[in-house]
Amino acid sequence: MTLEGLQSLLASRSGEHLYAQVLDRLLGLKKTKQAFLWIKDSGRRFQLMMAQGIALELVRSLEGVPETMLRSSYGGKLWPSEIPVQSNTPHPLRKLLGDRLPSELGELSELSLPATVLTLPLMFREEVWAVVQLLAKESFGKEETEWAAQYLQQVSPILREFHLRESAERQSLWLSAINALLGAPREQALEVTLQDALEEVTRLSGAEGSRLIMFEGQALRTVAQAGWGSGLPVEAAISRQLGERAQRGEQVSIPRYDLYPGHRTELTKAGLRSLFLLPIQRENSETSALLLFSTRHHWLPDAQTQTLLSDMAAAIGVVRREWVLQRELAWAAYTDPLTGLGNRRAFERDLEQLASKPPGRTVVLVLLDLDHFKNINDTYGHVHADHVLVRLGGVLRAKARAGDRAYRLGGDEFALIIEGPQSLNPSRTAERYRALLEEIRVSGGEYLQASLGYAVLQDTTLHDLWRAADDAMYRDKASRKNQEPLFALPQRESTLPPLSTSLARLAHRLGQSWGLDSEEMQTLLAGCFLLEAVSGEGQAPMPLPDNLQRSATRVLMFMQAHWDGSGQPVGLSGERIPKATRVLQVAQSLLSLLRPVEGRAAHRLDEALELLEAQANQRFDPVLVELVLSLKDDLGLEDSAA
């Protein structure tokens, strides 16, 4: 091609074949069999940009050679220089590829040439910026050498301008992709941001697929992926040895994965041929890497692309660190540090969002206030009280219904936002959470107690919703304070033991859920105390008020009767079975089934519930049995009762 033709290629920005056209022109010399164009990169290594007269698969895997290697082919003459020099040396690729020469290509005739190499350096500002090598079987004559040198001096400015423009355009595209990554909106999911970045990495690098992988001990995890290979376990191509190299910060290049000793057959069958692994700078002992791959043999990113990939990898590391930091700051801003629940700010934010709740949903606001929590602080100290709150937070996080949100508003005040279908039972759901809290042990046989209030979101303002729940909670607290407590929270010096047996806790839970009033609850708990005192399983005797003693005794008199009144003792026939008796019957029978007795092992919880259900409508109140079944996960029961 003429000089004008090369200028036309450059002006039309269709320079894809520019290098090839120059080498084709040089192949016109009658003796020339092969031609190579090497261009120096920013790392002062020479990249093989084009080769004519030789199989391309031989040159695609070259990652660049040091200047000294080309200088040795120059015959030791003055360097830098534009003087063409020819020498008789082994074929350059045989020397460059060495052990990496693929076995099936080793006998190709072009590598067996008794090569005469004509080396023609191209100069710019007294520095060699490119080298052309011409290979022939015979020596080049003076006229041929001078023509080649003169031709390259003419086209050198055009080649350099095209190379610089192409490099600048490529760098600009990469910088745009990096800026897009760094400028991605932080409210966007990190996975989406990383996938967008990997799609650009795949396109700009010439790979067919890419992944961001994380090293987690001996395992690998894909964080994001793009391009070819979706659904394939490509990360399995990273063997333990390759993983160790990556974790040491080494780049890994495998131009022929199917020839790699540790290759996975299923991946080669799927089409995987080349791999490039670029570690990302460590942060907090975490190691990640960019994995690029292709279905073509000998695909590898060139030196400039590797440099730009390193910049992209650094940007990915920055974005991931910022995202983690942002998540930690958001967690700190909206999370109570002691319990791990949402704080008051999170509660107010989420409460505001209820204004746009979808139709056909029930929304319940529940407020909880721990009773006598000051006594816990005074009796056991603030450290112990904090440990109780930590356990409370863990219970609510672990056992909250899917979608329900729990908050600590401050001190001993908590809130829940509950959402569910229109069939949701607000009272039962709220009492379930109270029951969860009251299963938390304070010390010994002491358990938390909580006052509760709830309100259902109707056609009211959010302020009215909060006020209604708050009023209900304080009414509940006032009613609990006005009760004469059967068992008070003891001080350190007190000898009055709390009622803390399995029977009492189960009966108390069922009574609350069934809606027993305060007087019935007092009678129920007193009945538990007397029943266990008689059986020898309870606590040391303690005085009860006379009226409570009489009520509890009456409850126990009906224990052998059926819930509907049949089978009553003589003298009580026709009287209605007290609610407290019906609760005690179910609670005692269930616990008895869970305990081993002589001649029978303890039943599993599911077996015990089936036996209890079988006696509903006969011995036990069916409403209570149904209540037990619905609350089985919240009753604190295990397969063997303590």
Steps between C-alpha positions, in 0.01 A plus 500: 500500500623852415568769757185681384300182556626471858413865567153435361455207746604722786279792396194279462560358849483150350848405617414141588718369216766770509772286657415208274521721189847621596629147557337376179690769313827376651413140414513616140875470519561177310708337772280593801295216648384650831464848654451612861410841647594565866390820679627615840238538772497725807679230697798508261422157365436432132162358401459300180228703329493316167661200332465396136593168341455294819215331686337758729447252784879500545511869586175566686634369830806729504478749786784726391878465499773713656693738280820300553353202315440703185829677542680164497348431156650830388843342514653704779527816286443851626151531656294714459549540129302497177763297321356167374702198612466138390625194686472124485324391821241240609143590414391781744184320611690181579714707734210704641250221556745250643318242714167671433508390137190279451610146414266466204655813343863418563566340161356781290730582213501871574680430830754277329630768265877552499407860563676808375352781707502859378431731796382856424454730804259796476615810688324790670696760694812285511312199640391178335121492522437211256690222328427319172658159441511337155591131468633324192695186407766705325681818586348830397679702239609861547230635269224307678626610840516866402152489347351344814672757723386792284142371484480463879642850555214633288222306670640522854319831585171355373544179700589693813206739467261210451648309796478801731147580389388139543662484847339829602159391379529168681614674819213748470247217478646333806509826694135560412414154631701559819336842554157344444582242767628758749204728424231233526220608738568357844132422553529251212561142607870413506435185295348709218790747505758222485321318221490819290875539556571139402302538179731788407806297603390216273433728203812716524746220575386281211414218738176306467420477869615642833437446869584665827592218737564496874742267679340367818748258652531207261175592324422748223185709471378692194396853597398618151530372142440608142522356151558142396497220755191593700392189685841333464721454809785686330653589838573126535773552239703672774686211660648518848843588358358777281298631794811516718683694230211746469485547877872584491416777252626326185331532161418166340485447122391171342488536118404133453280385786437164333877430523527615863581200726220581745228573246141394563365280221143629533621856444705417191203309358286810559748704294736664751839556337689795656518656847641818650490560876572845645510534883337803659681680779430344838281678752454369854662165407236455229625380162305536178593485133380573149470185293483547120456211260443416137392215275798578274845347532780741594275788597667726754474876563794700364724712721296820470179312574660337803598842632148631446356186656711572809346849516152349468579243770616780731175688432297188579688471828424865582128462421468183708675664796280809472190281481605307811575826681167648391319189618678518835415868537136431409495216749641728769253776413192280514596221741506482877858387574408298810212289371561509123138610451395811313535820701251783543617668178437178306161463667389851404628451144314170457191640667486777242515242221180339629307788347539328163413149617340282230124437525378170635772481765472522878757719674537486877715721721602330825667682790668308783635627828696273735352485851724549804809540284639755743489229766718280278754783469492568873515136601749352253679802358506669162732247336262215578202709388679575170557127448126445545430763231753338267315168538171678439631644173624159393162340573308758298739483206495120495130438559327795337259412221627562148446868421441610861739770624611550861648814657643621829363849554719562803560358846251219555253611228458292182277509194396267222352575160304197387360452151288213378187398311155618602453172688781593740393486866660811656441398862640150461800622302579771755465257792737262323771764519424571865531127564839493327628775724364339815694181422825692553660409829626783720669284762423169659124464478427863413372591154429826320152647510364750250203731466354511150279718288413480134299686239391408149558747219163617376398826335697694760821697503824334598516727803159373613614141441806552722294676766236225503762227546674707768173556689419129485843412631471735796153368581645151502787612724261675738277194529803282571623740767158509667498123536621362829792302367510141606874475459705817504845540348731433800779718624832341586404464868155357435426135585176502303563278196340578164258259332721373219408140425416369154136454600463856624662652191292287262177568688576871515564507122177317419298714741630819346436380145149382593418841644460420872444812707734603780302324775482176303874520430576539870284199578667298223851573629400425856351170379834416335679569827266281705496219244877475492530542875267200548696291245832596658630647173455865587666745733513536877162579657411866511193683635217598267220746570194317635272591211763391247563179695129414481474579128808294417375206705171508316686493165680181604175329607390485134828368358368144442179618334455544126492849359126482426412418865463121475684286752481759777563407863200432722357825632615708203277349235352752259749777573692664216865400475715811576712634216812471716426127545466446126834674440670295772359176361650563156832633632553217751404226251728637229798521735428149632515363145836666449647335813609137525313282750558148616436267208479783240756730341429867456296587192636734240325835483315418177382167644383668822303760305333228292394316817371824649305579182346151506340581838356835395120517540527212747719579795649835392345825385537496116558876493799463728638204303475704180678785677784269606540374143510851358757615758715186508807680365469778757435300818866434575443123499755244392483129433555434870376729771740619766 
